Amino acid sequence: MLFSFRNLRILLLLGLLLFVALYTHHQAFDSTSWFEPLDVVIFPINADGNTDTAAYIQRLKDADFAAIDRFIQQQSKRYEVFIAPPTRTRLGTQIDTPPPAVPAIDASLLERLTWSLQLRYWAWKNTPDEDSNQHRVRIFVLYQQGREGAALAHSLGLQKGLLGVVHAYAIDKQTQKNNLVIAHELLHTVGASDKYGADGMPLFPIGYARPDKQPLHPQSRCEIMAGRLAVSASEAQMPASLRHCVIGPQSAAEIGWVLEE
């Protein structure tokens, strides 16, 4: 039978995938046109259930994320982006349900695609889409106390869906470094790529704030998509805040601030 239930199911699935692809393409175009500010919403999550983490989240306010908008606006002026401000970051409501666990580094393509769909469904369920979603970036920040000597899980930003998942410390002295990570993932959602290698070192020249500096090291500023500044050819460190970061020419081109040559 030509129109069997199986064929109908396949057609429905293909139709859904086509709709998602078109919606995502339109969303990506709108978010990088820079005709109006991006609405960036920070949704905090208590990732470890700790009372100190809960207290930190309760103290959060919009002003704690002001450095992100200040950084984006300062950098946009370097590339003659005239919209002011390019981003408006605000604190959203706390979310009690954690997002789907990120697949392992060696996960298959199918596993990664499945996770991406699960994350988008989870985001929709916990923060339903609204009319402004074409210009709304949702950053889910999993706050935790952390363990001494143990690194936090890898953060990520997805252009498809304008979603970010950030692992951050619920410690006052770490707030500005948290903002650096949030800004990094925010730029991922609008198309910027990482500028560091497998060893974590900034890539030369695209991962250097001043690739023409003589001597080259130490660098005093960090290309935001490199995440760390090179203090020597074999050593890099995370800067204290966004005040020590820049958006380099390649990253600016990737997010639509300049035309790529």
Secondary structure per residue as TSV (DSSP state, phi and psi in degrees):
chain	resnum	aa	ss	phi	psi
A	1	M	-	360.0	130.9
A	2	L	T	-64.5	-47.8
A	3	F	T	-102.4	66.0
A	4	S	-	-75.1	167.5
A	5	F	H	-60.0	-38.2
A	6	R	H	-63.9	-44.8
A	7	N	H	-64.7	-38.3
A	8	L	H	-64.2	-40.2
A	9	R	H	-64.4	-40.2
A	10	I	H	-64.6	-42.1
A	11	L	H	-63.0	-41.3
A	12	L	H	-63.9	-41.4
A	13	L	H	-64.6	-43.9
A	14	L	H	-62.8	-39.5
A	15	G	H	-63.1	-40.8
A	16	L	H	-64.3	-44.6
A	17	L	H	-62.8	-38.6
A	18	L	H	-64.7	-42.6
A	19	F	H	-61.6	-46.2
A	20	V	H	-61.4	-42.3
A	21	A	H	-63.6	-44.4
A	22	L	H	-66.3	-41.5
A	23	Y	H	-63.3	-44.2
A	24	T	H	-63.9	-41.5
A	25	H	H	-62.3	-44.7
A	26	H	H	-64.5	-40.2
A	27	Q	H	-63.6	-44.3
A	28	A	H	-63.9	-40.2
A	29	F	H	-64.0	-46.3
A	30	D	H	-63.7	-40.2
A	31	S	H	-71.9	-19.4
A	32	T	T	-111.9	9.6
A	33	S	T	-80.5	-25.6
A	34	W	-	57.8	36.4
A	35	F	S	-84.8	-22.9
A	36	E	S	-147.1	159.8
A	37	P	-	-63.1	146.8
A	38	L	E	-79.3	132.7
A	39	D	E	-89.4	110.6
A	40	V	E	-106.2	119.2
A	41	V	E	-114.6	127.5
A	42	I	E	-98.1	117.5
A	43	F	E	-106.6	107.6
A	44	P	E	-78.3	146.7
A	45	I	E	-134.3	131.9
A	46	N	E	-82.1	99.7
A	47	A	S	-80.7	-20.6
A	48	D	S	-117.3	0.2
A	49	G	-	68.8	11.3
A	50	N	-	-76.1	141.8
A	51	T	H	-66.3	-32.3
A	52	D	H	-66.8	-37.2
A	53	T	H	-65.2	-42.8
A	54	A	H	-60.4	-41.5
A	55	A	H	-65.9	-39.6
A	56	Y	H	-61.8	-45.6
A	57	I	H	-62.3	-39.7
A	58	Q	H	-62.9	-28.9
A	59	R	H	-82.0	-14.7
A	60	L	-	-63.6	145.4
A	61	K	-	-147.7	168.3
A	62	D	G	-53.7	-38.8
A	63	A	G	-62.1	-24.0
A	64	D	G	-66.3	-18.1
A	65	F	G	-110.5	8.5
A	66	A	H	-61.6	-29.0
A	67	A	H	-62.1	-28.1
A	68	I	H	-66.5	-50.9
A	69	D	H	-63.6	-38.6
A	70	R	H	-62.4	-43.3
A	71	F	H	-64.3	-48.5
A	72	I	H	-61.1	-42.1
A	73	Q	H	-67.6	-43.5
A	74	Q	H	-60.0	-43.1
A	75	Q	H	-70.8	-34.7
A	76	S	H	-62.6	-32.8
A	77	K	H	-64.6	-30.0
A	78	R	H	-64.6	-26.2
A	79	Y	T	-109.4	15.3
A	80	E	T	56.6	42.4
A	81	V	-	-89.0	116.6
A	82	F	-	-92.8	-6.0
A	83	I	-	-70.2	133.8
A	84	A	S	-136.5	120.3
A	85	P	-	-88.0	155.6
A	86	P	S	-66.8	-30.5
A	87	T	E	-133.2	151.2
A	88	R	E	-129.1	103.5
A	89	T	E	-97.8	132.9
A	90	R	E	-143.0	161.6
A	91	L	E	-85.5	128.2
A	92	G	-	-95.3	-170.7
A	93	T	-	-76.9	153.5
A	94	Q	-	-71.9	141.7
A	95	I	-	-111.8	134.4
A	96	D	-	-91.4	-22.3
A	97	T	S	-96.7	124.3
A	98	P	-	-71.3	154.2
A	99	P	-	-72.8	165.3
A	100	P	-	-57.2	142.4
A	101	A	-	-63.6	137.7
A	102	V	-	-66.7	134.3
A	103	P	-	-64.5	159.1
A	104	A	-	-63.5	160.0
A	105	I	T	-57.8	-36.4
A	106	D	T	-92.1	17.9
A	107	A	-	-65.0	151.1
A	108	S	-	-73.1	165.5
A	109	L	H	-60.6	-41.0
A	110	L	H	-61.8	-41.7
A	111	E	H	-63.8	-38.8
A	112	R	H	-69.4	-40.6
A	113	L	H	-64.6	-41.8
A	114	T	H	-61.9	-43.7
A	115	W	H	-62.8	-41.3
A	116	S	H	-59.7	-43.5
A	117	L	H	-66.8	-39.7
A	118	Q	H	-62.7	-41.2
A	119	L	H	-64.4	-42.5
A	120	R	H	-66.5	-37.3
A	121	Y	H	-66.8	-43.6
A	122	W	H	-60.6	-43.1
A	123	A	H	-63.9	-42.9
A	124	W	H	-63.1	-40.7
A	125	K	H	-67.2	-37.7
A	126	N	H	-92.8	-24.0
A	127	T	S	-140.0	77.6
A	128	P	-	-51.6	144.3
A	129	D	-	-60.7	151.0
A	130	E	-	-136.9	179.0
A	131	D	G	-57.7	-32.5
A	132	S	G	-86.9	9.4
A	133	N	G	-65.0	-19.3
A	134	Q	G	-63.8	-23.3
A	135	H	G	-123.0	22.4
A	136	R	E	-112.0	119.3
A	137	V	E	-99.6	128.4
A	138	R	E	-107.9	119.3
A	139	I	E	-112.1	117.6
A	140	F	E	-98.4	115.2
A	141	V	E	-106.0	115.0
A	142	L	E	-90.2	97.6
A	143	Y	E	-82.4	143.2
A	144	Q	E	-159.2	161.6
A	145	Q	-	-76.0	-29.8
A	146	G	-	77.8	165.1
A	147	R	-	-118.5	139.8
A	148	E	T	-58.4	127.9
A	149	G	T	82.3	-3.3
A	150	A	-	-110.3	129.2
A	151	A	-	-77.7	151.3
A	152	L	-	-73.3	158.7
A	153	A	-	-62.6	158.3
A	154	H	-	-68.5	132.8
A	155	S	-	-87.8	162.2
A	156	L	E	-154.7	158.0
A	157	G	E	-133.6	136.1
A	158	L	E	-115.5	126.2
A	159	Q	T	-70.0	-34.8
A	160	K	T	-75.2	105.2
A	161	G	T	103.4	-11.0
A	162	L	T	52.3	55.9
A	163	L	E	-123.1	143.4
A	164	G	E	-134.3	144.3
A	165	V	E	-124.2	117.3
A	166	V	E	-120.2	132.7
A	167	H	E	-99.7	124.4
A	168	A	E	-139.6	157.3
A	169	Y	E	-84.9	135.1
A	170	A	-	-90.4	60.0
A	171	I	-	-134.0	130.8
A	172	D	G	-54.1	-42.3
A	173	K	G	-70.3	-10.8
A	174	Q	G	-98.2	-1.0
A	175	T	H	-57.3	-43.5
A	176	Q	H	-71.2	-33.5
A	177	K	H	-69.2	-35.7
A	178	N	H	-58.9	-41.8
A	179	N	H	-62.4	-35.0
A	180	L	H	-62.6	-44.9
A	181	V	H	-66.1	-41.5
A	182	I	H	-61.2	-44.7
A	183	A	H	-62.3	-40.1
A	184	H	H	-59.0	-48.7
A	185	E	H	-71.0	-33.4
A	186	L	H	-58.3	-44.6
A	187	L	H	-67.5	-29.5
A	188	H	H	-59.6	-40.5
A	189	T	H	-66.4	-19.7
A	190	V	T	-108.8	17.5
A	191	G	T	111.2	-5.2
A	192	A	-	-73.9	142.3
A	193	S	-	-104.7	160.6
A	194	D	-	-65.1	148.4
A	195	K	-	-122.4	34.9
A	196	Y	B	-132.1	157.4
A	197	G	-	-90.8	-175.3
A	198	A	T	-62.8	-24.4
A	199	D	T	-88.1	2.4
A	200	G	S	84.8	-5.1
A	201	M	-	-80.5	143.7
A	202	P	B	-57.8	138.0
A	203	L	-	-78.3	137.2
A	204	F	T	-98.4	133.0
A	205	P	T	-94.9	-11.1
A	206	I	T	-69.5	-19.5
A	207	G	T	-96.9	9.0
A	208	Y	B	-108.4	137.1
A	209	A	S	-69.1	-36.2
A	210	R	-	-131.8	79.6
A	211	P	T	-68.6	-14.1
A	212	D	T	-97.4	5.0
A	213	K	-	-66.9	139.9
A	214	Q	S	-127.0	121.4
A	215	P	S	-67.5	158.9
A	216	L	-	-63.9	-37.4
A	217	H	-	-115.8	148.0
A	218	P	S	-84.7	148.7
A	219	Q	-	-79.5	141.2
A	220	S	S	-97.3	-13.3
A	221	R	S	-131.2	163.7
A	222	C	E	-118.9	131.9
A	223	E	E	-69.9	121.6
A	224	I	T	-54.8	-33.9
A	225	M	T	-84.0	-5.3
A	226	A	T	-87.0	-27.3
A	227	G	-	81.1	-22.2
A	228	R	S	-142.6	156.2
A	229	L	E	-104.4	141.0
A	230	A	E	-80.8	115.7
A	231	V	S	-91.6	-17.5
A	232	S	S	-156.1	-178.9
A	233	A	S	-67.8	-17.9
A	234	S	S	-126.5	6.0
A	235	E	-	-137.8	135.8
A	236	A	E	-138.3	154.2
A	237	Q	E	-139.9	151.8
A	238	M	-	-76.8	129.3
A	239	P	-	-68.2	163.3
A	240	A	S	-72.0	-27.3
A	241	S	S	-163.4	177.7
A	242	L	G	-68.3	-14.7
A	243	R	G	-63.4	-19.1
A	244	H	G	-103.9	16.2
A	245	C	E	-118.5	157.1
A	246	V	E	-137.1	160.9
A	247	I	-	-102.3	112.5
A	248	G	-	-73.9	170.1
A	249	P	H	-57.7	-41.5
A	250	Q	H	-68.7	-41.4
A	251	S	H	-63.3	-40.1
A	252	A	H	-61.7	-39.2
A	253	A	H	-66.9	-39.7
A	254	E	H	-65.0	-31.5
A	255	I	T	-95.5	6.6
A	256	G	T	88.1	18.1
A	257	W	S	-85.5	-26.8
A	258	V	S	-138.5	157.5
A	259	L	-	-78.4	133.1
A	260	E	-	-74.1	139.6
A	261	E	-	-80.7	360.0
